[in-house]
């Protein structure tokens, strides 16, 4: 495997100073560490939601500063901790997210496939504003997984789920990633999830200087 993401002398806002980092293509890499160690910020830097003060991030060998940020975000997709769904049906949410990304409208079959993957087998006409927090999180994950990104940056992807469901959903995500060649970079405080699924773990607690 080759390195798909590399960083050099990365500094954000004069506060966070990251060590050189290497993330392997096709692997499941967890970013762990204490609160405030820069895990979420690093995900946002990688997909150009934030810009570094100094340093470089390379994606497939290309400096991301030279990339079109919108194109980069299509390849390197970030799902944040905050779940956003429109107050309409599950089907409409898929359609609206696809329209926003200028993608063809997904078929009901495709939508059902990704809902099943995320253990969210709800009727497509179900209203999202009637779903629980955990149900909304699973629908949100299903939408983002369906885009077929090259790399997925997942920030606390199972935080609203109980232990059994968290493990089941994430196991499905890992299987999906392995079958599709997708690279996973995951922030999680769930130590059991890390122990079971991490191929690589980057603990930032003692590595990031403040």
Secondary structure, DSSP 8 states (H G I E B T S, - for coil): --EEEEEEEEEETTTEE---EEEETT-EEEEE-STTSSHHHHHHHHTTSS--SEEEEEETTEEGGGS-HHHHHHHEEEE-SS----SSBHHHHHHHHHHHTT-----HHHHHHHHHHTT----TT-BGGGS-HHHHHHHHHHHHHTT--SEEEEESTTTTS-HHHHHHHHHHHHHHHHHHT-EEEEE---HHHHHHH-SEEEE-TTTSB-
